[in-house]
Amino acid sequence: MKNPVLFMLICLASLSPCKGQDLETAVRNCETYFIDGDSARFEQWLCQLYPAFLKANLPEYGMAVQAASAGRFEEAFANLYSLADEDLFLDSITEDGNFTALHPLPQWQELLDYIREKTARYDNPVRLNLQRIQNRDQGIRILYMYIEDATLRKAVHDLMEEIDRQSAVEVCAILDRYGWLGSDRIGTEGNETLFLAIQHVADTTVQQRYFPMLEKAVADGDAEGWHLAFLTDRLLMNRGEKQVYGTQKIFSGESAVPYLVPLRDPHSVDRLRAELGMEPLAEDLAEDGIKWDLEDYLRNLPETERQYENFKRSRGL
């Protein structure tokens, strides 16, 4: 199954996320420094957007904060362990003032020992480098999601494409040196960042080059099946072809709800998804407010294909 954290961030444009005070501050400062052309301060705040977004939107984090504040320490630690198991906040939890009340407790030291033992198994220079790449990759998308001014959105989108290019250069260097590192070597977030950088770069040559490496990594257990599904469908869409797994959706401008890129074999899509450990398409699309019904899909397919043809023409495909 997909990691819900990463899936939440892959499709940011279709979300209605929470916006906590820290996130609101980070977004506001990013926007201000971007407009002012203060690149140093902009980068500083950009890298804080993703952690702030997670804190505002992950239930486990919010429940841990509330439980710690209310003296429900066992509940607080249970949620913190849940986050640590997903490799979230491993390097920042000790500095988080929301959990100061937990510090005198023996369970706090046990949590820190658990985190130290966990990270000791990783290649931490590579992991931390990938964490920085992920913060930029996701941060610029979070900023884009909140920008309302059309001209500013275009400028942020252009920067997003540049950041994607930079991220791909760095990640390709890691892949060329080490191969596709599994979560056991760089943690869950690091492993997913390898996928994100290849998925997001607007360069099919890069995607095609590393597709066989990802395919092998999935077979070896060093990457998730849904990574392969997303990259497969992205490559097909970039070539103007129909997708296999139903991971790609497009906003046409004709509706507030995205439409599904046409499927090669809609009758078999759930079986193909299951082969990669993915949930049925109906469950996936429901998160975007799209109802999946095979008969409706087939009935509306001519209109969907018309919109897809418009998309392909706009991309010169």
Secondary structure, 3 states (H helix, E strand, C coil): CCCHHHHHHHCHHHCCCCCCHHHHHHHHHHHHHHHHCCHHHHHHHHHHHHHHHHHHHCHHHHHHHHHHHHCCHHHHHHHHHHHHHCCCCCCCHHHCHHHHHHCCCHHHHHHHHHHHHHHHCCCHHHHHHHHHHHHHHHHHHHHHHHCCCHHHHHHHHHHHHHHHHHHHHHHHHHHHHHCCCCHHHHHHHHHHHHHHHHHHCCCHHHHHHHHHHHHHHHHHCCCCHHHHHHHHHHHHHHCCCCECCCCCEECCCCCCCCEECCECCHHHHHHHHHHCCCCCHHHHHHCCCCCCCHHHHHHHHHHHHHHHHHHHHHCCC
